[in-house]
Amino acid sequence: MNNYFQAYPLYLKASDIMDALQVSKTKAYEILQRPDCPTVTLGKSKRVHRDKFFEYIVSLEGKTLPA
């Protein structure tokens, strides 16, 4: 995985996704709610492993997410 990604915490939260993808808070939460996003639920919070998240994003290349 790219060294750029190593700057992010091991488990990403919505604010990390906002920063990495330059998206709104709403869009970051929508991504975390997608059934195909590899999240871990901790109580009411969702997190996603950094490496799995960036692999997931790359797998979406060429696809359009619903608005």
mmJSON file of the N, C-alpha and C atoms, coordinates in Angstrom:
{"data_MODEL":{"atom_site":{
"group_PDB":["ATOM","ATOM","ATOM","ATOM","ATOM","ATOM","ATOM","ATOM","ATOM","ATOM","ATOM","ATOM","ATOM","ATOM","ATOM","ATOM","ATOM","ATOM","ATOM","ATOM","ATOM","ATOM","ATOM","ATOM","ATOM","ATOM","ATOM","ATOM","ATOM","ATOM","ATOM","ATOM","ATOM","ATOM","ATOM","ATOM","ATOM","ATOM","ATOM","ATOM","ATOM","ATOM","ATOM","ATOM","ATOM","ATOM","ATOM","ATOM","ATOM","ATOM","ATOM","ATOM","ATOM","ATOM","ATOM","ATOM","ATOM","ATOM","ATOM","ATOM","ATOM","ATOM","ATOM","ATOM","ATOM","ATOM","ATOM","ATOM","ATOM","ATOM","ATOM","ATOM","ATOM","ATOM","ATOM","ATOM","ATOM","ATOM","ATOM","ATOM","ATOM","ATOM","ATOM","ATOM","ATOM","ATOM","ATOM","ATOM","ATOM","ATOM","ATOM","ATOM","ATOM","ATOM","ATOM","ATOM","ATOM","ATOM","ATOM","ATOM","ATOM","ATOM","ATOM","ATOM","ATOM","ATOM","ATOM","ATOM","ATOM","ATOM","ATOM","ATOM","ATOM","ATOM","ATOM","ATOM","ATOM","ATOM","ATOM","ATOM","ATOM","ATOM","ATOM","ATOM","ATOM","ATOM","ATOM","ATOM","ATOM","ATOM","ATOM","ATOM","ATOM","ATOM","ATOM","ATOM","ATOM","ATOM","ATOM","ATOM","ATOM","ATOM","ATOM","ATOM","ATOM","ATOM","ATOM","ATOM","ATOM","ATOM","ATOM","ATOM","ATOM","ATOM","ATOM","ATOM","ATOM","ATOM","ATOM","ATOM","ATOM","ATOM","ATOM","ATOM","ATOM","ATOM","ATOM","ATOM","ATOM","ATOM","ATOM","ATOM","ATOM","ATOM","ATOM","ATOM","ATOM","ATOM","ATOM","ATOM","ATOM","ATOM","ATOM","ATOM","ATOM","ATOM","ATOM","ATOM","ATOM","ATOM","ATOM","ATOM","ATOM","ATOM","ATOM","ATOM","ATOM","ATOM","ATOM","ATOM","ATOM"],
"id":[1,2,3,4,5,6,7,8,9,10,11,12,13,14,15,16,17,18,19,20,21,22,23,24,25,26,27,28,29,30,31,32,33,34,35,36,37,38,39,40,41,42,43,44,45,46,47,48,49,50,51,52,53,54,55,56,57,58,59,60,61,62,63,64,65,66,67,68,69,70,71,72,73,74,75,76,77,78,79,80,81,82,83,84,85,86,87,88,89,90,91,92,93,94,95,96,97,98,99,100,101,102,103,104,105,106,107,108,109,110,111,112,113,114,115,116,117,118,119,120,121,122,123,124,125,126,127,128,129,130,131,132,133,134,135,136,137,138,139,140,141,142,143,144,145,146,147,148,149,150,151,152,153,154,155,156,157,158,159,160,161,162,163,164,165,166,167,168,169,170,171,172,173,174,175,176,177,178,179,180,181,182,183,184,185,186,187,188,189,190,191,192,193,194,195,196,197,198,199,200,201],
"type_symbol":["N","C","C","N","C","C","N","C","C","N","C","C","N","C","C","N","C","C","N","C","C","N","C","C","N","C","C","N","C","C","N","C","C","N","C","C","N","C","C","N","C","C","N","C","C","N","C","C","N","C","C","N","C","C","N","C","C","N","C","C","N","C","C","N","C","C","N","C","C","N","C","C","N","C","C","N","C","C","N","C","C","N","C","C","N","C","C","N","C","C","N","C","C","N","C","C","N","C","C","N","C","C","N","C","C","N","C","C","N","C","C","N","C","C","N","C","C","N","C","C","N","C","C","N","C","C","N","C","C","N","C","C","N","C","C","N","C","C","N","C","C","N","C","C","N","C","C","N","C","C","N","C","C","N","C","C","N","C","C","N","C","C","N","C","C","N","C","C","N","C","C","N","C","C","N","C","C","N","C","C","N","C","C","N","C","C","N","C","C","N","C","C","N","C","C","N","C","C","N","C","C"],
"label_atom_id":["N","CA","C","N","CA","C","N","CA","C","N","CA","C","N","CA","C","N","CA","C","N","CA","C","N","CA","C","N","CA","C","N","CA","C","N","CA","C","N","CA","C","N","CA","C","N","CA","C","N","CA","C","N","CA","C","N","CA","C","N","CA","C","N","CA","C","N","CA","C","N","CA","C","N","CA","C","N","CA","C","N","CA","C","N","CA","C","N","CA","C","N","CA","C","N","CA","C","N","CA","C","N","CA","C","N","CA","C","N","CA","C","N","CA","C","N","CA","C","N","CA","C","N","CA","C","N","CA","C","N","CA","C","N","CA","C","N","CA","C","N","CA","C","N","CA","C","N","CA","C","N","CA","C","N","CA","C","N","CA","C","N","CA","C","N","CA","C","N","CA","C","N","CA","C","N","CA","C","N","CA","C","N","CA","C","N","CA","C","N","CA","C","N","CA","C","N","CA","C","N","CA","C","N","CA","C","N","CA","C","N","CA","C","N","CA","C","N","CA","C","N","CA","C","N","CA","C","N","CA","C","N","CA","C"],
"label_alt_id":[null,null,null,null,null,null,null,null,null,null,null,null,null,null,null,null,null,null,null,null,null,null,null,null,null,null,null,null,null,null,null,null,null,null,null,null,null,null,null,null,null,null,null,null,null,null,null,null,null,null,null,null,null,null,null,null,null,null,null,null,null,null,null,null,null,null,null,null,null,null,null,null,null,null,null,null,null,null,null,null,null,null,null,null,null,null,null,null,null,null,null,null,null,null,null,null,null,null,null,null,null,null,null,null,null,null,null,null,null,null,null,null,null,null,null,null,null,null,null,null,null,null,null,null,null,null,null,null,null,null,null,null,null,null,null,null,null,null,null,null,null,null,null,null,null,null,null,null,null,null,null,null,null,null,null,null,null,null,null,null,null,null,null,null,null,null,null,null,null,null,null,null,null,null,null,null,null,null,null,null,null,null,null,null,null,null,null,null,null,null,null,null,null,null,null,null,null,null,null,null,null],
"label_comp_id":["MET","MET","MET","ASN","ASN","ASN","ASN","ASN","ASN","TYR","TYR","TYR","PHE","PHE","PHE","GLN","GLN","GLN","ALA","ALA","ALA","TYR","TYR","TYR","PRO","PRO","PRO","LEU","LEU","LEU","TYR","TYR","TYR","LEU","LEU","LEU","LYS","LYS","LYS","ALA","ALA","ALA","SER","SER","SER","ASP","ASP","ASP","ILE","ILE","ILE","MET","MET","MET","ASP","ASP","ASP","ALA","ALA","ALA","LEU","LEU","LEU","GLN","GLN","GLN","VAL","VAL","VAL","SER","SER","SER","LYS","LYS","LYS","THR","THR","THR","LYS","LYS","LYS","ALA","ALA","ALA","TYR","TYR","TYR","GLU","GLU","GLU","ILE","ILE","ILE","LEU","LEU","LEU","GLN","GLN","GLN","ARG","ARG","ARG","PRO","PRO","PRO","ASP","ASP","ASP","CYS","CYS","CYS","PRO","PRO","PRO","THR","THR","THR","VAL","VAL","VAL","THR","THR","THR","LEU","LEU","LEU","GLY","GLY","GLY","LYS","LYS","LYS","SER","SER","SER","LYS","LYS","LYS","ARG","ARG","ARG","VAL","VAL","VAL","HIS","HIS","HIS","ARG","ARG","ARG","ASP","ASP","ASP","LYS","LYS","LYS","PHE","PHE","PHE","PHE","PHE","PHE","GLU","GLU","GLU","TYR","TYR","TYR","ILE","ILE","ILE","VAL","VAL","VAL","SER","SER","SER","LEU","LEU","LEU","GLU","GLU","GLU","GLY","GLY","GLY","LYS","LYS","LYS","THR","THR","THR","LEU","LEU","LEU","PRO","PRO","PRO","ALA","ALA","ALA"],
"label_asym_id":["A","A","A","A","A","A","A","A","A","A","A","A","A","A","A","A","A","A","A","A","A","A","A","A","A","A","A","A","A","A","A","A","A","A","A","A","A","A","A","A","A","A","A","A","A","A","A","A","A","A","A","A","A","A","A","A","A","A","A","A","A","A","A","A","A","A","A","A","A","A","A","A","A","A","A","A","A","A","A","A","A","A","A","A","A","A","A","A","A","A","A","A","A","A","A","A","A","A","A","A","A","A","A","A","A","A","A","A","A","A","A","A","A","A","A","A","A","A","A","A","A","A","A","A","A","A","A","A","A","A","A","A","A","A","A","A","A","A","A","A","A","A","A","A","A","A","A","A","A","A","A","A","A","A","A","A","A","A","A","A","A","A","A","A","A","A","A","A","A","A","A","A","A","A","A","A","A","A","A","A","A","A","A","A","A","A","A","A","A","A","A","A","A","A","A","A","A","A","A","A","A"],
"label_entity_id":["1","1","1","1","1","1","1","1","1","1","1","1","1","1","1","1","1","1","1","1","1","1","1","1","1","1","1","1","1","1","1","1","1","1","1","1","1","1","1","1","1","1","1","1","1","1","1","1","1","1","1","1","1","1","1","1","1","1","1","1","1","1","1","1","1","1","1","1","1","1","1","1","1","1","1","1","1","1","1","1","1","1","1","1","1","1","1","1","1","1","1","1","1","1","1","1","1","1","1","1","1","1","1","1","1","1","1","1","1","1","1","1","1","1","1","1","1","1","1","1","1","1","1","1","1","1","1","1","1","1","1","1","1","1","1","1","1","1","1","1","1","1","1","1","1","1","1","1","1","1","1","1","1","1","1","1","1","1","1","1","1","1","1","1","1","1","1","1","1","1","1","1","1","1","1","1","1","1","1","1","1","1","1","1","1","1","1","1","1","1","1","1","1","1","1","1","1","1","1","1","1"],
"label_seq_id":[1,1,1,2,2,2,3,3,3,4,4,4,5,5,5,6,6,6,7,7,7,8,8,8,9,9,9,10,10,10,11,11,11,12,12,12,13,13,13,14,14,14,15,15,15,16,16,16,17,17,17,18,18,18,19,19,19,20,20,20,21,21,21,22,22,22,23,23,23,24,24,24,25,25,25,26,26,26,27,27,27,28,28,28,29,29,29,30,30,30,31,31,31,32,32,32,33,33,33,34,34,34,35,35,35,36,36,36,37,37,37,38,38,38,39,39,39,40,40,40,41,41,41,42,42,42,43,43,43,44,44,44,45,45,45,46,46,46,47,47,47,48,48,48,49,49,49,50,50,50,51,51,51,52,52,52,53,53,53,54,54,54,55,55,55,56,56,56,57,57,57,58,58,58,59,59,59,60,60,60,61,61,61,62,62,62,63,63,63,64,64,64,65,65,65,66,66,66,67,67,67],
"pdbx_PDB_ins_code":[null,null,null,null,null,null,null,null,null,null,null,null,null,null,null,null,null,null,null,null,null,null,null,null,null,null,null,null,null,null,null,null,null,null,null,null,null,null,null,null,null,null,null,null,null,null,null,null,null,null,null,null,null,null,null,null,null,null,null,null,null,null,null,null,null,null,null,null,null,null,null,null,null,null,null,null,null,null,null,null,null,null,null,null,null,null,null,null,null,null,null,null,null,null,null,null,null,null,null,null,null,null,null,null,null,null,null,null,null,null,null,null,null,null,null,null,null,null,null,null,null,null,null,null,null,null,null,null,null,null,null,null,null,null,null,null,null,null,null,null,null,null,null,null,null,null,null,null,null,null,null,null,null,null,null,null,null,null,null,null,null,null,null,null,null,null,null,null,null,null,null,null,null,null,null,null,null,null,null,null,null,null,null,null,null,null,null,null,null,null,null,null,null,null,null,null,null,null,null,null,null],
"Cartn_x":[0.849,0.0,0.895,0.448,1.168,1.525,2.735,3.164,2.278,1.651,0.732,-0.375,-0.872,-1.965,-1.525,-0.242,0.264,0.14,-0.055,-0.218,-1.554,-2.491,-3.805,-3.772,-4.67,-4.724,-5.081,-4.777,-5.028,-6.513,-7.375,-8.819,-9.361,-9.973,-10.469,-11.875,-12.131,-13.486,-13.95,-15.161,-15.734,-14.867,-14.323,-13.507,-12.24,-11.68,-10.504,-10.875,-12.054,-12.536,-12.802,-13.367,-13.601,-12.293,-11.25,-9.946,-9.323,-9.339,-8.675,-9.323,-10.654,-11.373,-11.876,-11.691,-12.182,-13.68,-14.426,-15.883,-16.513,-17.805,-18.532,-18.712,-19.107,-19.38,-20.512,-21.536,-22.669,-22.216,-21.374,-20.901,-20.014,-19.186,-18.333,-19.196,-20.258,-21.151,-21.902,-22.274,-22.935,-22.012,-20.744,-19.778,-19.683,-19.599,-19.506,-20.759,-21.896,-23.155,-23.348,-22.554,-22.709,-22.452,-23.294,-23.119,-21.821,-21.25,-20.005,-18.746,-18.911,-17.764,-17.344,-16.07,-15.605,-15.444,-16.551,-16.507,-16.502,-16.09,-16.17,-17.046,-18.052,-18.923,-18.478,-18.216,-17.803,-18.86,-19.788,-20.914,-21.756,-21.864,-22.613,-21.705,-20.405,-19.438,-18.993,-18.791,-18.255,-16.844,-15.97,-14.591,-14.265,-13.25,-12.817,-11.29,-10.747,-9.294,-8.722,-7.703,-7.096,-6.79,-6.073,-5.671,-6.874,-7.81,-9.01,-9.85,-9.891,-10.664,-10.097,-8.793,-8.206,-8.278,-8.187,-8.397,-9.839,-10.774,-12.193,-12.42,-11.835,-12.005,-11.439,-10.277,-9.681,-10.6,-11.257,-12.156,-13.38,-13.692,-14.843,-14.489,-13.222,-12.776,-13.614,-14.099,-14.915,-16.392,-16.742,-18.147,-18.646,-19.938,-20.548,-21.36,-21.049,-21.832,-23.089,-24.187,-25.408,-25.163,-25.808,-25.645,-26.295],
"Cartn_y":[-1.174,0.0,1.237,2.266,3.521,4.111,4.668,5.275,6.439,7.116,8.21,7.731,6.539,5.997,5.673,5.411,5.061,6.228,7.439,8.606,8.573,7.781,7.681,6.632,6.762,5.756,4.376,3.339,1.969,1.733,2.274,2.177,3.574,3.753,5.057,5.301,6.553,6.975,7.941,8.416,9.257,10.479,11.109,12.307,11.99,10.799,10.39,10.18,9.594,9.371,10.711,11.655,12.996,13.603,13.477,14.042,13.321,12.01,11.217,11.388,11.44,11.5,12.892,13.852,15.213,15.211,14.537,14.475,15.068,15.301,15.846,14.781,15.238,14.318,13.368,13.894,13.069,11.958,12.291,11.288,10.26,10.689,9.752,8.747,9.221,8.309,7.392,7.914,7.068,5.933,6.238,5.203,4.148,4.586,3.64,2.778,3.267,2.523,1.529,1.635,0.72,-0.71,-1.653,-3.045,-3.68,-3.165,-3.743,-3.098,-2.074,-1.43,-2.284,-2.656,-3.591,-2.946,-2.627,-1.926,-2.874,-2.312,-2.965,-2.053,-2.609,-1.809,-1.948,-0.806,-0.75,0.054,-0.644,0.055,0.678,2.015,2.725,3.27,3.105,3.659,2.631,3.11,2.247,2.715,1.751,2.009,1.06,1.406,0.547,0.515,-0.689,-0.851,-0.06,0.705,1.596,0.876,-0.233,-0.917,-1.474,-2.058,-2.607,-1.491,-0.328,0.786,1.257,1.47,1.966,0.92,-0.364,-1.428,-1.374,-1.155,-1.051,0.121,1.262,2.444,2.181,1.558,1.234,0.288,-0.64,-1.588,-0.895,0.3,1.052,1.895,1.914,2.724,2.424,3.481,3.328,3.149,3.006,2.849,4.174,4.399,5.6,5.221,5.857,5.633,6.481,6.012,6.82,8.161,9.191,10.543,10.668],
"Cartn_z":[0.0,0.0,0.0,-0.63,-0.766,0.597,0.729,1.993,2.409,1.449,1.758,2.695,2.447,3.248,4.669,4.862,6.19,7.171,6.67,7.538,8.28,7.787,8.423,9.526,10.522,11.591,11.034,11.797,11.354,11.078,11.924,11.706,11.463,10.304,9.889,10.401,10.744,11.08,9.996,10.091,9.04,8.748,9.771,9.543,8.751,8.949,8.171,6.707,6.484,5.121,4.44,5.192,4.661,4.161,4.97,4.625,3.432,3.461,2.42,1.052,1.026,-0.247,-0.6,0.331,0.121,-0.172,0.72,0.602,1.857,1.791,2.932,4.015,5.195,6.299,5.916,5.272,4.849,3.912,2.928,1.968,2.665,3.617,4.358,5.118,5.757,6.477,5.511,4.347,3.348,2.91,2.721,2.334,3.428,4.685,5.802,5.938,5.469,5.569,4.424,3.375,2.232,2.69,2.272,2.709,2.224,1.137,0.632,1.216,2.043,2.696,3.896,3.982,5.023,6.402,7.042,8.327,9.517,10.64,11.945,12.794,13.455,14.306,15.752,16.379,17.782,18.53,19.157,19.776,18.679,18.698,17.663,16.565,16.733,15.784,14.758,13.54,12.484,12.17,11.997,11.599,10.46,9.707,8.612,8.619,8.468,8.452,7.279,7.546,6.551,5.234,5.289,4.059,3.309,4.054,3.417,2.787,3.45,2.912,1.579,1.529,0.288,-0.821,-0.476,-1.468,-1.981,-1.063,-1.412,-2.372,-2.071,-2.918,-4.314,-4.387,-5.688,-6.466,-5.766,-6.441,-7.042,-6.565,-7.08,-8.301,-8.664,-9.788,-11.028,-11.658,-12.858,-12.566,-11.295,-10.909,-10.345,-10.428,-9.879,-8.657,-7.528,-6.318,-6.393,-5.826,-5.827,-5.144,-5.638,-5.08,-3.731],
"occupancy":[1.0,1.0,1.0,1.0,1.0,1.0,1.0,1.0,1.0,1.0,1.0,1.0,1.0,1.0,1.0,1.0,1.0,1.0,1.0,1.0,1.0,1.0,1.0,1.0,1.0,1.0,1.0,1.0,1.0,1.0,1.0,1.0,1.0,1.0,1.0,1.0,1.0,1.0,1.0,1.0,1.0,1.0,1.0,1.0,1.0,1.0,1.0,1.0,1.0,1.0,1.0,1.0,1.0,1.0,1.0,1.0,1.0,1.0,1.0,1.0,1.0,1.0,1.0,1.0,1.0,1.0,1.0,1.0,1.0,1.0,1.0,1.0,1.0,1.0,1.0,1.0,1.0,1.0,1.0,1.0,1.0,1.0,1.0,1.0,1.0,1.0,1.0,1.0,1.0,1.0,1.0,1.0,1.0,1.0,1.0,1.0,1.0,1.0,1.0,1.0,1.0,1.0,1.0,1.0,1.0,1.0,1.0,1.0,1.0,1.0,1.0,1.0,1.0,1.0,1.0,1.0,1.0,1.0,1.0,1.0,1.0,1.0,1.0,1.0,1.0,1.0,1.0,1.0,1.0,1.0,1.0,1.0,1.0,1.0,1.0,1.0,1.0,1.0,1.0,1.0,1.0,1.0,1.0,1.0,1.0,1.0,1.0,1.0,1.0,1.0,1.0,1.0,1.0,1.0,1.0,1.0,1.0,1.0,1.0,1.0,1.0,1.0,1.0,1.0,1.0,1.0,1.0,1.0,1.0,1.0,1.0,1.0,1.0,1.0,1.0,1.0,1.0,1.0,1.0,1.0,1.0,1.0,1.0,1.0,1.0,1.0,1.0,1.0,1.0,1.0,1.0,1.0,1.0,1.0,1.0,1.0,1.0,1.0,1.0,1.0,1.0],
"B_iso_or_equiv":[0.0,0.0,0.0,0.0,0.0,0.0,0.0,0.0,0.0,0.0,0.0,0.0,0.0,0.0,0.0,0.0,0.0,0.0,0.0,0.0,0.0,0.0,0.0,0.0,0.0,0.0,0.0,0.0,0.0,0.0,0.0,0.0,0.0,0.0,0.0,0.0,0.0,0.0,0.0,0.0,0.0,0.0,0.0,0.0,0.0,0.0,0.0,0.0,0.0,0.0,0.0,0.0,0.0,0.0,0.0,0.0,0.0,0.0,0.0,0.0,0.0,0.0,0.0,0.0,0.0,0.0,0.0,0.0,0.0,0.0,0.0,0.0,0.0,0.0,0.0,0.0,0.0,0.0,0.0,0.0,0.0,0.0,0.0,0.0,0.0,0.0,0.0,0.0,0.0,0.0,0.0,0.0,0.0,0.0,0.0,0.0,0.0,0.0,0.0,0.0,0.0,0.0,0.0,0.0,0.0,0.0,0.0,0.0,0.0,0.0,0.0,0.0,0.0,0.0,0.0,0.0,0.0,0.0,0.0,0.0,0.0,0.0,0.0,0.0,0.0,0.0,0.0,0.0,0.0,0.0,0.0,0.0,0.0,0.0,0.0,0.0,0.0,0.0,0.0,0.0,0.0,0.0,0.0,0.0,0.0,0.0,0.0,0.0,0.0,0.0,0.0,0.0,0.0,0.0,0.0,0.0,0.0,0.0,0.0,0.0,0.0,0.0,0.0,0.0,0.0,0.0,0.0,0.0,0.0,0.0,0.0,0.0,0.0,0.0,0.0,0.0,0.0,0.0,0.0,0.0,0.0,0.0,0.0,0.0,0.0,0.0,0.0,0.0,0.0,0.0,0.0,0.0,0.0,0.0,0.0,0.0,0.0,0.0,0.0,0.0,0.0],
"pdbx_formal_charge":[null,null,null,null,null,null,null,null,null,null,null,null,null,null,null,null,null,null,null,null,null,null,null,null,null,null,null,null,null,null,null,null,null,null,null,null,null,null,null,null,null,null,null,null,null,null,null,null,null,null,null,null,null,null,null,null,null,null,null,null,null,null,null,null,null,null,null,null,null,null,null,null,null,null,null,null,null,null,null,null,null,null,null,null,null,null,null,null,null,null,null,null,null,null,null,null,null,null,null,null,null,null,null,null,null,null,null,null,null,null,null,null,null,null,null,null,null,null,null,null,null,null,null,null,null,null,null,null,null,null,null,null,null,null,null,null,null,null,null,null,null,null,null,null,null,null,null,null,null,null,null,null,null,null,null,null,null,null,null,null,null,null,null,null,null,null,null,null,null,null,null,null,null,null,null,null,null,null,null,null,null,null,null,null,null,null,null,null,null,null,null,null,null,null,null,null,null,null,null,null,null],
"auth_seq_id":[1,1,1,2,2,2,3,3,3,4,4,4,5,5,5,6,6,6,7,7,7,8,8,8,9,9,9,10,10,10,11,11,11,12,12,12,13,13,13,14,14,14,15,15,15,16,16,16,17,17,17,18,18,18,19,19,19,20,20,20,21,21,21,22,22,22,23,23,23,24,24,24,25,25,25,26,26,26,27,27,27,28,28,28,29,29,29,30,30,30,31,31,31,32,32,32,33,33,33,34,34,34,35,35,35,36,36,36,37,37,37,38,38,38,39,39,39,40,40,40,41,41,41,42,42,42,43,43,43,44,44,44,45,45,45,46,46,46,47,47,47,48,48,48,49,49,49,50,50,50,51,51,51,52,52,52,53,53,53,54,54,54,55,55,55,56,56,56,57,57,57,58,58,58,59,59,59,60,60,60,61,61,61,62,62,62,63,63,63,64,64,64,65,65,65,66,66,66,67,67,67],
"auth_comp_id":["MET","MET","MET","ASN","ASN","ASN","ASN","ASN","ASN","TYR","TYR","TYR","PHE","PHE","PHE","GLN","GLN","GLN","ALA","ALA","ALA","TYR","TYR","TYR","PRO","PRO","PRO","LEU","LEU","LEU","TYR","TYR","TYR","LEU","LEU","LEU","LYS","LYS","LYS","ALA","ALA","ALA","SER","SER","SER","ASP","ASP","ASP","ILE","ILE","ILE","MET","MET","MET","ASP","ASP","ASP","ALA","ALA","ALA","LEU","LEU","LEU","GLN","GLN","GLN","VAL","VAL","VAL","SER","SER","SER","LYS","LYS","LYS","THR","THR","THR","LYS","LYS","LYS","ALA","ALA","ALA","TYR","TYR","TYR","GLU","GLU","GLU","ILE","ILE","ILE","LEU","LEU","LEU","GLN","GLN","GLN","ARG","ARG","ARG","PRO","PRO","PRO","ASP","ASP","ASP","CYS","CYS","CYS","PRO","PRO","PRO","THR","THR","THR","VAL","VAL","VAL","THR","THR","THR","LEU","LEU","LEU","GLY","GLY","GLY","LYS","LYS","LYS","SER","SER","SER","LYS","LYS","LYS","ARG","ARG","ARG","VAL","VAL","VAL","HIS","HIS","HIS","ARG","ARG","ARG","ASP","ASP","ASP","LYS","LYS","LYS","PHE","PHE","PHE","PHE","PHE","PHE","GLU","GLU","GLU","TYR","TYR","TYR","ILE","ILE","ILE","VAL","VAL","VAL","SER","SER","SER","LEU","LEU","LEU","GLU","GLU","GLU","GLY","GLY","GLY","LYS","LYS","LYS","THR","THR","THR","LEU","LEU","LEU","PRO","PRO","PRO","ALA","ALA","ALA"],
"auth_asym_id":["A","A","A","A","A","A","A","A","A","A","A","A","A","A","A","A","A","A","A","A","A","A","A","A","A","A","A","A","A","A","A","A","A","A","A","A","A","A","A","A","A","A","A","A","A","A","A","A","A","A","A","A","A","A","A","A","A","A","A","A","A","A","A","A","A","A","A","A","A","A","A","A","A","A","A","A","A","A","A","A","A","A","A","A","A","A","A","A","A","A","A","A","A","A","A","A","A","A","A","A","A","A","A","A","A","A","A","A","A","A","A","A","A","A","A","A","A","A","A","A","A","A","A","A","A","A","A","A","A","A","A","A","A","A","A","A","A","A","A","A","A","A","A","A","A","A","A","A","A","A","A","A","A","A","A","A","A","A","A","A","A","A","A","A","A","A","A","A","A","A","A","A","A","A","A","A","A","A","A","A","A","A","A","A","A","A","A","A","A","A","A","A","A","A","A","A","A","A","A","A","A"],
"auth_atom_id":["N","CA","C","N","CA","C","N","CA","C","N","CA","C","N","CA","C","N","CA","C","N","CA","C","N","CA","C","N","CA","C","N","CA","C","N","CA","C","N","CA","C","N","CA","C","N","CA","C","N","CA","C","N","CA","C","N","CA","C","N","CA","C","N","CA","C","N","CA","C","N","CA","C","N","CA","C","N","CA","C","N","CA","C","N","CA","C","N","CA","C","N","CA","C","N","CA","C","N","CA","C","N","CA","C","N","CA","C","N","CA","C","N","CA","C","N","CA","C","N","CA","C","N","CA","C","N","CA","C","N","CA","C","N","CA","C","N","CA","C","N","CA","C","N","CA","C","N","CA","C","N","CA","C","N","CA","C","N","CA","C","N","CA","C","N","CA","C","N","CA","C","N","CA","C","N","CA","C","N","CA","C","N","CA","C","N","CA","C","N","CA","C","N","CA","C","N","CA","C","N","CA","C","N","CA","C","N","CA","C","N","CA","C","N","CA","C","N","CA","C","N","CA","C","N","CA","C","N","CA","C","N","CA","C"],
"pdbx_PDB_model_num":[1,1,1,1,1,1,1,1,1,1,1,1,1,1,1,1,1,1,1,1,1,1,1,1,1,1,1,1,1,1,1,1,1,1,1,1,1,1,1,1,1,1,1,1,1,1,1,1,1,1,1,1,1,1,1,1,1,1,1,1,1,1,1,1,1,1,1,1,1,1,1,1,1,1,1,1,1,1,1,1,1,1,1,1,1,1,1,1,1,1,1,1,1,1,1,1,1,1,1,1,1,1,1,1,1,1,1,1,1,1,1,1,1,1,1,1,1,1,1,1,1,1,1,1,1,1,1,1,1,1,1,1,1,1,1,1,1,1,1,1,1,1,1,1,1,1,1,1,1,1,1,1,1,1,1,1,1,1,1,1,1,1,1,1,1,1,1,1,1,1,1,1,1,1,1,1,1,1,1,1,1,1,1,1,1,1,1,1,1,1,1,1,1,1,1,1,1,1,1,1,1]
}}}
